[in-house]
Amino acid sequence: MRTVTAVDVSREMLTQAERNLLRFREHEILYVNQSITDLGGSQPYDLIISNAALHWTYPDIGGAIDHLAGLLRPGGCIAFTTAGRSVASEEFDEKISNAIVAVGGTIDRHPFRQRRISPDEATRFCEAAGLDVIEAFIIERATNVAPAEYVAWASSSGRAWTELPGGEASLAAELLADQEEFRVGHWSTLIVARSVQN
Ligand SMILES: C[S@@+](CC[C@H](N)C(=O)[O-])C[C@H]1O[C@@H](n2cnc3c(N)ncnc32)[C@H](O)[C@@H]1O
């Protein structure tokens, strides 16, 4: 039997996780509704896995990684994905910013692009936290979508704007203005690292 701690700030996500993990009844699974930055533990963890959540700890992603590293036993591992930054992601975010300005919108003070980190930045955070980085890379996925779909998704997931005088439809139209299809990129920085603390 293993003891697993599942943590998320969203109670709904924990409920969904509980449904997904029903088949692992033989293990002890603790569902903890709090921020990973507040996560404690009476015993150090052998392994920490985090998928697509660390960027939400911006502006102190390094602090969050440091906190998680401190919860590992010596030799314990951490594997995480977080929003990735690359030349292509910067170009994509620039295109979105230009479109927001073109339709008279106001850019958010903390648009999603600021939450992105490259594999090099992630490696620096890990090393500063006493982790030995084993793997650091970025995955890019791209797909064609209707601009309105992208704008609706971006709106509900860390939007880049605070105001769009013409509404979201105006931004969708602007994004489609110079091309037949709107290509959306999705970038994830992945890290596998081991604790070298004594
Ligand atoms: C894209 S979802 C990924 C969910 C899940 N990890 C998965 O792989 O399916 C991002 C999740 O991060 C959670 N989140 C945001 N900030 C967090 C924090 N500080 N601590 C823990 N979870 C957080 C959100 O509630 C959301 O469920």
PDBQT file of the ligand as one rigid body, heavy atoms in Angstrom, charges set to zero:
ROOT
HETATM    1  C1  LIG A 201      -4.739  22.886 -15.964  1.00  0.00    +0.000 C 
HETATM    2  S1  LIG A 201      -5.367  22.343 -14.406  1.00  0.00    +0.000 S 
HETATM    3  C2  LIG A 201      -4.455  20.837 -14.173  1.00  0.00    +0.000 C 
HETATM    4  C3  LIG A 201      -5.181  19.927 -13.211  1.00  0.00    +0.000 C 
HETATM    5  C4  LIG A 201      -4.502  18.589 -12.904  1.00  0.00    +0.000 C 
HETATM    6  N1  LIG A 201      -3.204  18.801 -12.305  1.00  0.00    +0.000 N 
HETATM    7  C5  LIG A 201      -4.422  17.730 -14.126  1.00  0.00    +0.000 C 
HETATM    8  O1  LIG A 201      -3.314  17.424 -14.571  1.00  0.00    +0.000 OA
HETATM    9  O2  LIG A 201      -5.466  17.350 -14.679  1.00  0.00    +0.000 OA
HETATM   10  C6  LIG A 201      -4.571  23.486 -13.280  1.00  0.00    +0.000 C 
HETATM   11  C7  LIG A 201      -4.937  23.200 -11.851  1.00  0.00    +0.000 C 
HETATM   12  O3  LIG A 201      -4.083  23.935 -10.984  1.00  0.00    +0.000 OA
HETATM   13  C8  LIG A 201      -4.825  24.227  -9.833  1.00  0.00    +0.000 C 
HETATM   14  N2  LIG A 201      -4.096  25.247  -9.048  1.00  0.00    +0.000 N 
HETATM   15  C9  LIG A 201      -3.923  26.545  -9.333  1.00  0.00    +0.000 A 
HETATM   16  N3  LIG A 201      -3.144  27.146  -8.411  1.00  0.00    +0.000 NA
HETATM   17  C10 LIG A 201      -2.817  26.188  -7.511  1.00  0.00    +0.000 A 
HETATM   18  C11 LIG A 201      -2.047  26.180  -6.306  1.00  0.00    +0.000 A 
HETATM   19  N4  LIG A 201      -1.429  27.296  -5.875  1.00  0.00    +0.000 N 
HETATM   20  N5  LIG A 201      -1.940  25.030  -5.623  1.00  0.00    +0.000 NA
HETATM   21  C12 LIG A 201      -2.549  23.900  -6.063  1.00  0.00    +0.000 A 
HETATM   22  N6  LIG A 201      -3.290  23.841  -7.197  1.00  0.00    +0.000 NA
HETATM   23  C13 LIG A 201      -3.425  24.965  -7.912  1.00  0.00    +0.000 A 
HETATM   24  C14 LIG A 201      -6.178  24.644 -10.380  1.00  0.00    +0.000 C 
HETATM   25  O4  LIG A 201      -7.182  24.607  -9.396  1.00  0.00    +0.000 OA
HETATM   26  C15 LIG A 201      -6.352  23.601 -11.473  1.00  0.00    +0.000 C 
HETATM   27  O5  LIG A 201      -7.050  22.472 -11.001  1.00  0.00    +0.000 OA
ENDROOT
TORSDOF 0
